[in-house]
């Protein structure tokens, strides 16, 4: 809103600080909790047995996760192998589990992270 209390004219620039305030006001409690987890180390097990360990970057409303700086851990012929993956999208439907290192999180966020499609 402009200093006069009216919304800015169509096409007028909105200050970045004001945009950020508006975005924070629109976040759900689960989104607030997810923001706390940003850039934290996350371990995701997928249905085919692989384990992906990376930095938590994004969680959408469907429960899909994006990890950055990701390593894939896979057991082949009784031996553990590690592979650099970089940035990875993990669909909720492929996820078996999701863990963070000893971080508090509320029930709604935990349910979204643990949902299976």
C-alpha positions as CSV (number, residue, x, y, z in Angstrom):
1,X,0.0,0.0,0.0
2,X,1.1,3.5,-0.6
3,X,1.9,5.9,2.2
4,X,-1.6,7.4,1.8
5,X,-3.2,4.0,2.7
6,X,-4.2,3.3,-0.9
7,X,-2.8,0.5,-3.0
8,X,-0.1,1.4,-5.5
9,X,-1.3,2.2,-9.0
10,X,-1.3,-0.7,-11.4
11,X,2.3,-1.2,-12.7
12,X,3.8,0.9,-9.9
13,X,6.8,-0.6,-8.2
14,X,6.3,-2.1,-4.7
15,X,9.3,-1.8,-2.4
16,X,11.0,-5.1,-1.7
17,X,10.6,-4.8,2.1
18,X,6.8,-4.4,1.6
19,X,6.7,-7.4,-0.7
20,X,8.6,-9.5,1.8
21,X,6.2,-8.4,4.6
22,X,3.2,-9.4,2.5
23,X,4.7,-12.8,1.7
24,X,5.4,-13.5,5.4
25,X,1.8,-12.6,6.3
26,X,0.5,-15.1,3.8
27,X,2.6,-18.1,5.0
28,X,0.8,-21.0,6.8
29,X,2.3,-22.4,10.0
30,X,3.7,-25.4,8.0
31,X,5.4,-22.9,5.6
32,X,6.9,-21.1,8.5
33,X,8.3,-24.4,9.9
34,X,9.6,-25.3,6.4
35,X,11.4,-22.0,6.2
36,X,13.2,-22.9,9.5
37,X,14.4,-26.1,7.8
38,X,15.8,-24.4,4.7
39,X,19.4,-25.3,4.0
40,X,19.5,-27.9,6.7
41,X,20.9,-31.3,6.0
42,X,18.1,-33.7,5.0
43,X,18.1,-37.5,4.4
44,X,15.4,-38.9,2.1
45,X,14.9,-42.6,1.5
46,X,13.1,-43.4,-1.8
47,X,11.1,-46.5,-2.9
48,X,13.9,-48.1,-4.9
49,X,16.2,-48.3,-1.8
50,X,18.4,-45.3,-2.5
51,X,19.1,-42.8,0.2
52,X,19.5,-39.1,-0.8
53,X,21.3,-36.7,1.5
54,X,21.3,-33.0,0.7
55,X,20.5,-29.5,1.8
56,X,16.7,-28.9,2.0
57,X,15.8,-26.3,-0.5
58,X,12.1,-26.5,-1.2
59,X,8.9,-28.2,-0.2
60,X,5.8,-27.6,-2.3
61,X,2.1,-28.1,-1.4
62,X,2.1,-31.6,-2.8
63,X,5.0,-32.7,-0.6
64,X,7.7,-32.8,-3.4
65,X,11.1,-31.9,-2.0
66,X,14.1,-30.3,-3.7
67,X,17.5,-31.0,-2.3
68,X,20.8,-29.2,-3.2
69,X,24.3,-30.5,-2.9
70,X,22.9,-34.0,-2.9
71,X,24.7,-37.3,-2.6
72,X,23.1,-40.6,-3.4
73,X,23.9,-43.6,-1.2
74,X,23.1,-47.0,-2.7
75,X,24.0,-50.5,-1.7
76,X,25.2,-52.7,-4.6
77,X,26.5,-56.3,-4.1
78,X,26.8,-55.7,-0.4
79,X,28.9,-52.5,-0.7
80,X,27.8,-48.9,-0.2
81,X,28.4,-46.6,-3.1
82,X,28.1,-42.8,-3.0
83,X,27.4,-40.7,-6.1
84,X,27.3,-36.9,-6.4
85,X,23.8,-35.8,-7.7
86,X,23.8,-32.0,-7.3
87,X,20.2,-30.6,-7.2
88,X,17.5,-33.2,-7.0
89,X,13.7,-33.2,-7.1
90,X,12.2,-36.0,-5.0
91,X,8.5,-36.5,-5.8
92,X,6.3,-37.2,-2.7
93,X,5.1,-40.4,-4.5
94,X,8.7,-41.8,-4.5
95,X,9.6,-40.9,-0.9
96,X,9.6,-43.5,1.9
97,X,11.0,-41.3,4.7
98,X,12.5,-37.9,5.3
99,X,14.7,-37.0,8.3
100,X,16.4,-33.9,9.6
101,X,19.1,-33.8,12.2
102,X,17.3,-33.2,15.6
103,X,15.2,-30.2,14.6
104,X,11.8,-29.4,16.1
105,X,8.9,-29.4,13.6
106,X,5.2,-29.3,14.1
107,X,2.7,-32.0,13.3
108,X,1.4,-30.5,10.1
109,X,4.8,-30.1,8.5
110,X,5.9,-33.6,9.7
111,X,2.7,-35.1,8.1
112,X,3.4,-33.3,4.8
113,X,7.0,-34.5,4.8
114,X,6.0,-38.1,5.7
115,X,3.0,-38.4,3.4
116,X,3.1,-41.1,0.8
117,X,1.2,-40.7,-2.5
